[in-house]
């Protein structure tokens, strides 16, 4: 039984982190808790956890998410795409024999799909198809 109790104590100790705050701030929070029992806080830890969670939710709601992929440039040889998920620049190349992605080593992947959705890429691909290149219809 003692061993089980010791194990529970060790495991629960790992679930928490210690933080430091200035004494004056801790005293102000303690005073607020004592003077305002209607808010339901019983400790500085409960107050800080609640206020930090609320602030984190607020910041996450304001967070601007950049799109996963962004076209960097485009010319007659292909397209460079920034893939933020992979943290890499992807080269989608155009050749008379077809289109190719250097990351996926494929002719049909999400990078190629993204590239073919771009207006300037569509113009180049359409022109090259007229010249007899084996590129996808856009």
Long-range contacts (C-beta under 8 A, 24 or more apart in sequence): 19-48, 21-48, 69-110, 69-111, 69-114, 71-114, 71-115, 71-118, 71-121, 74-118, 74-120, 74-121, 74-124, 75-124, 76-124, 76-128, 79-115, 79-118, 79-121, 81-111, 81-114, 81-115, 83-111, 94-124, 94-125, 94-128, 94-133, 94-135, 95-133, 96-128, 96-132, 96-133, 96-134, 97-133, 97-134, 98-133, 98-134, 98-135, 99-125, 99-135, 99-136, 112-136
